[in-house]
Amino acid sequence: MSLVRARVWRFTVEKGASGAAAVHAVEIGQGPLPVSLAALVNINALACDLRKTVDQRVRDHEISLLLSYIGGSSPCPQPLNVDCAALDSSSGHIKRFVSECTGLGVMTAASESLFNWTPGTDDLSNFDVLPAKLAGIYARTGVRPDLLYDLAAGPLAGEARGRRRDHKQMFPTGKGTPAQKARLEKLAQWSVDHDDHAYFMSWVWLGAGGVYVDIFLPDGSPAAASLKTEWIDTPGSTPPWQFRVPRPDPRRPVAMDPEGPHVAMAQQIATPGAVGSADDAEGHIRAAITRAEPLVEAAMDRSFGREEHTLGTVSDVPVRGRWIRGDAVGQARHEVLLGVLGERVLLDHRAQRNRLASQTSDRLDLFLEGRLLTVVHPVESPRPSWDRIRSELLG
């Protein structure tokens, strides 16, 4: 298990007659946020289009590439670290790949610590590869968040951003960066366009000091209502800040999706009294997620069938997979076990949550989401036996 330093902001959006008008942000505080490197790999491995054939070679390469730049330290828990020399020598699109992958994993870790999102119990969808039923609910053009968390309080959209920061002070001082303000402005308007959809934003900073993250939570969101803050060890000290949000130009026509009437469908949901109106939007989203489950299971069946090696069993269910070394850039520091279960297994997911919060160094860094299992361990230590993996997985 690794740690990132998280700073949490609560903000409000004042609306004018035509939508968002101003944003006011207040720092709640900051503290150490536990992040599982195995979870970070797992979330990114699932961020593929399950409607298409998942190329095992490509996924293995992406995992190896990510772990060549990002890694944990032993003994745990230690800060998540970045190979800045390698990152600074890389092309811009590789830097963006690393920062975005890190952002997705850290944002998901934040959702576990802040909102009680539970892997294996609460659904998770990627906006880029939404199932067809969900793609008809959300506009497919313009600004979109990254991940959709199905919490008990309702669907929550998450936006993950990341930047390389070459400063000793990893958190920017002052009242938000221009880039953060610009993205919050666009997300606020996205929320308005989707009937005040709940959302939050995480902004990861990668640097020699490790991995830091700014988390922005809209006030009044169902997720923020039950916010967990006991891990915060430093109260907020930054003065509150605000910025104006330009109102949309009513003369500008709404762009239609060239692939279909998805924008119009999203607007229809936001129209009171319409079929799929505001009162029913949450139900439509959850129903669409449920209808997408057979698609996910079919993709996992194909992945399971392509794996040649059986690792062992969990509750009598076979698990197939292989170890992948993070050696795409230089010498490997970590390797990952990527395993696929033959079917879903009912587990006590509290054990996985307790593992995330554990401050001991003798636990494995493992993560199970649906039927995809990931285990990360340092290459200098012996690979854990399957009996140990199964024992920790079962809690």
C-alpha positions as CSV (number, residue, x, y, z in Angstrom):
1,M,0.0,0.0,0.0
2,S,1.2,3.5,-0.9
3,L,0.2,7.0,0.1
4,V,-0.5,10.2,-1.7
5,R,-0.9,13.6,-0.1
6,A,-4.5,14.8,-0.7
7,R,-5.9,18.3,-0.3
8,V,-9.7,18.6,-0.3
9,W,-11.8,21.5,-1.4
10,R,-15.5,22.1,-1.1
11,F,-17.0,24.5,-3.6
12,T,-20.4,26.0,-4.4
13,V,-21.8,27.0,-7.7
14,E,-24.1,30.0,-7.8
15,K,-26.5,29.9,-10.7
16,G,-27.8,32.7,-12.8
17,A,-30.8,32.7,-15.0
18,S,-28.9,30.9,-17.8
19,G,-26.8,28.5,-15.7
20,A,-23.7,28.6,-13.6
21,A,-22.5,32.1,-12.7
22,A,-19.8,31.9,-10.0
23,V,-17.7,29.3,-8.2
24,H,-16.7,29.7,-4.5
25,A,-14.0,27.2,-3.1
26,V,-13.0,26.6,0.5
27,E,-10.1,24.3,1.6
28,I,-11.3,21.6,4.0
29,G,-7.8,20.3,4.7
30,Q,-5.2,17.8,3.7
31,G,-3.9,14.4,4.8
32,P,-2.4,11.1,3.7
33,L,-4.7,9.1,1.3
34,P,-4.0,5.4,0.9
35,V,-3.6,4.3,-2.7
36,S,-3.3,0.7,-3.8
37,L,-0.9,0.3,-6.7
38,A,-2.8,-2.9,-7.6
39,A,-6.1,-0.9,-7.7
40,L,-4.5,1.7,-9.9
41,V,-3.4,-1.0,-12.4
42,N,-6.8,-2.7,-12.2
43,I,-8.9,0.4,-12.9
44,N,-6.8,1.2,-16.0
45,A,-6.9,-2.4,-17.2
46,L,-10.7,-2.1,-17.1
47,A,-10.7,1.2,-19.0
48,C,-11.0,-0.5,-22.4
49,D,-13.9,-1.0,-24.8
50,L,-15.5,-4.2,-23.7
51,R,-17.6,-4.3,-26.8
52,K,-14.5,-5.0,-28.8
53,T,-11.8,-7.7,-28.6
54,V,-9.4,-6.8,-25.8
55,D,-5.8,-7.4,-27.1
56,Q,-3.9,-9.0,-24.3
57,R,-0.5,-7.8,-25.7
58,V,-1.6,-4.2,-25.7
59,R,-3.0,-4.4,-22.2
60,D,0.2,-6.0,-20.9
61,H,2.3,-3.4,-22.6
62,E,0.3,-0.5,-21.0
63,I,0.6,-2.1,-17.6
64,S,4.4,-2.5,-18.0
65,L,4.7,1.1,-19.3
66,L,2.7,2.6,-16.4
67,L,4.7,0.7,-13.7
68,S,7.9,1.8,-15.3
69,Y,7.2,5.4,-14.2
70,I,5.0,5.0,-11.1
71,G,5.9,2.9,-8.1
72,G,5.6,2.3,-4.4
73,S,8.3,1.9,-1.8
74,S,9.1,-0.7,0.8
75,P,8.3,-1.0,3.6
76,C,4.7,0.2,3.2
77,P,3.1,2.5,3.6
78,Q,5.3,5.0,1.8
79,P,4.5,7.8,-0.6
80,L,3.7,6.8,-4.2
81,N,6.7,7.9,-6.2
82,V,7.5,9.0,-9.8
83,D,10.6,8.4,-11.9
84,C,10.8,12.0,-12.9
85,A,14.0,11.6,-14.9
86,A,12.3,9.1,-17.2
87,L,9.1,11.1,-17.3
88,D,10.8,14.3,-18.3
89,S,12.7,12.5,-21.1
90,S,9.4,11.1,-22.5
91,S,7.3,12.6,-25.2
92,G,4.2,14.7,-24.4
93,H,1.7,12.0,-25.1
94,I,3.5,9.5,-22.9
95,K,3.5,12.1,-20.1
96,R,-0.2,12.5,-20.6
97,F,-0.7,8.7,-20.5
98,V,1.1,8.3,-17.2
99,S,-0.6,11.3,-15.6
100,E,-4.0,10.3,-16.7
101,C,-3.6,6.7,-15.6
102,T,-2.3,7.8,-12.3
103,G,-5.2,10.3,-12.0
104,L,-7.8,7.6,-12.6
105,G,-6.3,5.3,-9.9
106,V,-5.9,8.1,-7.4
107,M,-9.4,9.4,-8.0
108,T,-10.9,5.9,-7.4
109,A,-8.9,5.6,-4.2
110,A,-10.3,8.9,-3.1
111,S,-13.8,7.7,-3.9
112,E,-13.2,4.8,-1.5
113,S,-11.9,6.9,1.3
114,L,-14.3,9.8,0.9
115,F,-17.6,8.4,-0.3
116,N,-17.4,4.7,0.7
117,W,-17.5,3.5,-3.0
118,T,-17.0,-0.2,-2.7
119,P,-15.4,-2.3,-5.5
120,G,-17.3,-5.4,-6.3
121,T,-20.5,-3.9,-4.8
122,D,-20.9,-0.5,-6.5
123,D,-20.7,-0.3,-10.3
124,L,-18.0,1.7,-12.1
125,S,-18.2,2.8,-15.8
126,N,-15.7,4.7,-18.0
127,F,-17.3,7.5,-19.9
128,D,-15.1,6.9,-22.9
129,V,-16.4,3.3,-23.3
130,L,-19.9,3.6,-21.8
131,P,-22.2,0.7,-22.6
132,A,-24.6,1.6,-25.5
133,K,-27.5,2.1,-23.1
134,L,-25.6,4.7,-21.0
135,A,-24.2,6.4,-24.1
136,G,-27.8,7.4,-25.0
137,I,-28.2,9.1,-21.6
138,Y,-25.1,11.2,-21.6
139,A,-24.0,13.5,-24.4
140,R,-21.2,12.1,-26.4
141,T,-19.8,15.4,-27.6
142,G,-18.2,18.2,-25.7
143,V,-16.9,18.0,-22.2
144,R,-17.3,14.7,-20.3
145,P,-16.0,13.4,-17.0
146,D,-13.9,10.2,-16.9
147,L,-15.6,7.7,-14.6
148,L,-19.1,7.1,-13.4
149,Y,-19.5,5.7,-9.8
150,D,-22.8,4.2,-8.9
151,L,-23.0,5.1,-5.2
152,A,-25.8,4.4,-2.8
153,A,-26.6,8.1,-2.8
154,G,-26.8,8.1,-6.6
155,P,-24.6,8.2,-9.7
156,L,-21.5,10.3,-9.2
157,A,-19.3,11.5,-12.2
158,G,-15.6,11.8,-11.5
159,E,-13.1,13.8,-13.5
160,A,-9.4,12.9,-13.3
161,R,-6.7,15.3,-14.4
162,G,-2.9,15.2,-13.9
163,R,0.2,17.4,-14.5
164,R,3.9,17.1,-14.0
165,R,5.0,19.7,-11.4
166,D,8.7,20.7,-11.1
167,H,8.5,22.5,-7.8
168,K,9.6,21.7,-4.3
169,Q,6.2,22.9,-3.1
170,M,4.0,20.2,-4.7
171,F,0.7,21.9,-4.0
172,P,0.3,25.2,-5.9
173,T,-0.2,28.1,-3.5
174,G,-3.0,30.6,-4.0
175,K,-6.5,30.3,-5.2
176,G,-6.5,27.6,-7.7
177,T,-4.6,27.4,-11.0
178,P,-6.1,28.8,-14.2
179,A,-6.3,25.2,-15.6
180,Q,-8.2,24.0,-12.6
181,K,-10.6,26.9,-12.7
182,A,-11.2,26.4,-16.5
183,R,-12.0,22.7,-15.9
184,L,-14.3,23.3,-13.0
185,E,-16.1,25.9,-15.1
186,K,-16.7,23.3,-17.9
187,L,-17.8,20.6,-15.4
188,A,-20.2,22.9,-13.7
189,Q,-21.9,23.6,-17.1
190,W,-21.9,19.8,-17.8
191,S,-23.7,19.2,-14.6
192,V,-26.3,21.9,-15.4
193,D,-26.8,20.4,-18.9
194,H,-27.4,17.0,-17.2
195,D,-29.9,18.1,-14.7
196,D,-27.5,19.1,-11.9
197,H,-25.7,15.7,-12.1
198,A,-23.5,15.0,-9.1
199,Y,-19.7,15.2,-9.9
200,F,-16.3,15.8,-8.4
201,M,-12.8,16.5,-9.8
202,S,-9.4,15.2,-8.8
203,W,-6.2,16.9,-10.0
204,V,-3.0,14.9,-9.6
205,W,0.4,16.5,-9.4
206,L,3.5,14.3,-10.3
207,G,6.9,15.4,-9.1
208,A,10.1,14.6,-7.2
209,G,8.1,15.0,-4.0
210,G,5.8,12.1,-5.0
211,V,2.2,12.2,-6.0
212,Y,-0.2,14.9,-4.7
213,V,-3.8,15.4,-5.5
214,D,-6.3,18.3,-5.2
215,I,-9.9,17.0,-4.8
216,F,-12.8,19.4,-5.5
217,L,-16.2,18.5,-4.1
218,P,-19.4,20.4,-5.0
219,D,-21.3,21.5,-1.9
220,G,-24.7,19.9,-1.6
221,S,-23.7,16.8,-3.6
222,P,-25.2,13.5,-2.2
223,A,-21.6,12.1,-2.1
224,A,-20.3,15.1,-0.2
225,A,-23.2,14.9,2.3
226,S,-21.6,11.9,4.0
227,L,-18.0,12.9,3.4
228,K,-15.4,11.0,5.5
229,T,-12.7,13.4,6.8
230,E,-11.1,11.6,9.7
231,W,-8.0,11.0,7.7
232,I,-7.4,14.7,7.3
233,D,-4.5,15.7,9.6
234,T,-4.0,19.4,8.6
235,P,-7.0,21.8,8.6
236,G,-7.4,24.1,5.6
237,S,-5.4,27.3,5.7
238,T,-5.8,28.7,2.2
239,P,-8.1,31.7,2.1
240,P,-11.4,31.0,0.2
241,W,-11.3,31.9,-3.5
242,Q,-13.9,32.4,-6.2
243,F,-14.1,33.0,-9.9
244,R,-16.8,34.0,-12.3
245,V,-18.2,31.5,-14.8
246,P,-19.2,32.9,-18.2
247,R,-22.9,32.3,-19.0
248,P,-23.6,30.3,-22.1
249,D,-24.5,32.3,-25.2
250,P,-28.2,31.7,-25.9
251,R,-27.6,32.5,-29.6
252,R,-25.1,29.5,-29.9
253,P,-26.9,26.4,-31.3
254,V,-26.5,23.1,-29.5
255,A,-24.1,20.8,-31.3
256,M,-25.7,17.5,-32.3
257,D,-23.8,14.3,-32.1
258,P,-22.9,13.1,-35.6
259,E,-23.3,9.5,-34.5
260,G,-26.8,9.8,-33.2
261,P,-29.2,12.0,-31.2
262,H,-27.4,11.5,-27.9
263,V,-27.3,15.2,-27.0
264,A,-31.0,15.5,-27.6
265,M,-31.7,12.4,-25.4
266,A,-29.6,13.9,-22.6
267,Q,-31.6,17.1,-22.9
268,Q,-34.8,15.2,-22.9
269,I,-33.9,13.6,-19.6
270,A,-33.2,17.1,-18.1
271,T,-36.6,18.3,-19.2
272,P,-39.2,18.2,-16.4
273,G,-42.2,16.0,-17.3
274,A,-40.5,14.3,-20.2
275,V,-40.1,10.6,-20.4
276,G,-36.9,10.0,-18.4
277,S,-37.2,13.4,-16.7
278,A,-35.2,14.6,-13.7
279,D,-37.2,12.4,-11.3
280,D,-36.4,9.3,-13.3
281,A,-32.8,10.1,-14.6
282,E,-31.1,8.2,-11.7
283,G,-33.3,5.1,-12.3
284,H,-32.6,5.2,-16.0
285,I,-28.8,5.3,-15.4
286,R,-28.9,2.4,-12.9
287,A,-31.2,0.4,-15.2
288,A,-28.7,0.9,-18.1
289,I,-25.8,-0.2,-15.9
290,T,-27.7,-3.3,-15.0
291,R,-28.5,-4.1,-18.6
292,A,-24.8,-3.7,-19.5
293,E,-23.7,-6.4,-17.0
294,P,-24.1,-9.3,-19.6
295,L,-21.8,-7.4,-21.9
296,V,-19.2,-7.1,-19.2
297,E,-19.5,-10.8,-18.3
298,A,-19.1,-11.8,-22.0
299,A,-15.9,-9.8,-22.2
300,M,-14.5,-11.4,-19.1
301,D,-15.4,-14.9,-20.5
302,R,-13.4,-14.1,-23.6
303,S,-10.4,-12.9,-21.5
304,F,-10.6,-16.0,-19.3
305,G,-10.7,-18.3,-22.3
306,R,-7.6,-16.7,-23.8
307,E,-5.5,-17.2,-20.6
308,E,-3.5,-20.4,-20.8
309,H,-2.2,-20.8,-17.2
310,T,-4.4,-21.6,-14.2
311,L,-3.1,-19.9,-11.1
312,G,-5.4,-21.6,-8.6
313,T,-8.9,-21.2,-7.3
314,V,-10.9,-18.8,-5.1
315,S,-14.0,-20.4,-3.5
316,D,-13.6,-23.3,-6.0
317,V,-13.7,-20.8,-8.9
318,P,-10.6,-21.2,-11.2
319,V,-8.4,-18.1,-11.8
320,R,-6.2,-17.8,-14.9
321,G,-3.5,-15.3,-15.5
322,R,0.2,-14.4,-15.6
323,W,2.9,-12.1,-14.1
324,I,3.8,-8.9,-16.0
325,R,7.1,-7.0,-15.3
326,G,7.1,-3.2,-15.2
327,D,10.3,-3.0,-17.3
328,A,9.3,-1.0,-20.3
329,V,11.7,1.8,-19.2
330,G,14.8,0.6,-17.4
331,Q,15.0,-2.0,-14.8
332,A,11.8,-3.3,-13.3
333,R,10.9,-2.3,-9.8
334,H,7.5,-4.1,-9.7
335,E,5.6,-6.9,-11.3
336,V,1.9,-7.4,-11.6
337,L,-0.2,-10.6,-11.4
338,L,-3.2,-10.1,-13.8
339,G,-5.8,-12.7,-13.2
340,V,-9.3,-13.4,-14.5
341,L,-11.8,-15.4,-12.5
342,G,-14.0,-18.0,-14.2
343,E,-17.0,-16.4,-12.7
344,R,-17.9,-13.8,-10.0
345,V,-17.3,-14.8,-6.4
346,L,-19.1,-13.3,-3.5
347,L,-16.5,-12.0,-1.1
348,D,-16.6,-9.8,2.0
349,H,-15.4,-6.6,0.5
350,R,-14.8,-5.1,3.9
351,A,-11.5,-7.1,3.9
352,Q,-10.4,-5.2,0.8
353,R,-11.4,-1.9,2.3
354,N,-9.5,-2.8,5.5
355,R,-6.5,-3.7,3.4
356,L,-6.6,-0.3,1.8
357,A,-6.6,1.4,5.2
358,S,-4.0,-0.9,6.8
359,Q,-0.8,0.8,8.0
360,T,1.1,-2.5,8.2
361,S,3.8,-3.6,5.7
362,D,3.1,-7.3,5.6
363,R,-0.1,-7.2,3.6
364,L,-0.1,-7.9,-0.2
365,D,-1.1,-5.1,-2.5
366,L,-4.0,-6.7,-4.3
367,F,-7.3,-5.6,-5.7
368,L,-10.4,-7.4,-7.1
369,E,-13.0,-5.6,-9.2
370,G,-15.6,-7.9,-10.7
371,R,-13.7,-10.8,-12.2
372,L,-10.3,-9.0,-12.7
373,L,-7.7,-9.6,-10.0
374,T,-4.4,-7.6,-9.7
375,V,-1.5,-8.1,-7.3
376,V,1.6,-5.9,-7.3
377,H,4.8,-6.8,-5.5
378,P,8.4,-5.5,-5.7
379,V,10.7,-7.6,-7.8
380,E,13.4,-7.9,-5.2
381,S,11.1,-10.0,-3.0
382,P,9.9,-13.6,-3.8
383,R,6.6,-13.9,-5.5
384,P,3.7,-14.6,-3.1
385,S,2.3,-18.0,-3.3
386,W,-1.2,-18.6,-4.5
387,D,-2.2,-19.8,-1.1
388,R,-1.2,-16.5,0.4
389,I,-3.0,-14.5,-2.3
390,R,-6.2,-16.5,-1.8
391,S,-5.9,-16.2,2.0
392,E,-5.7,-12.4,1.9
393,L,-8.4,-12.2,-0.8
394,L,-10.8,-14.1,1.4
395,G,-9.9,-11.9,4.3
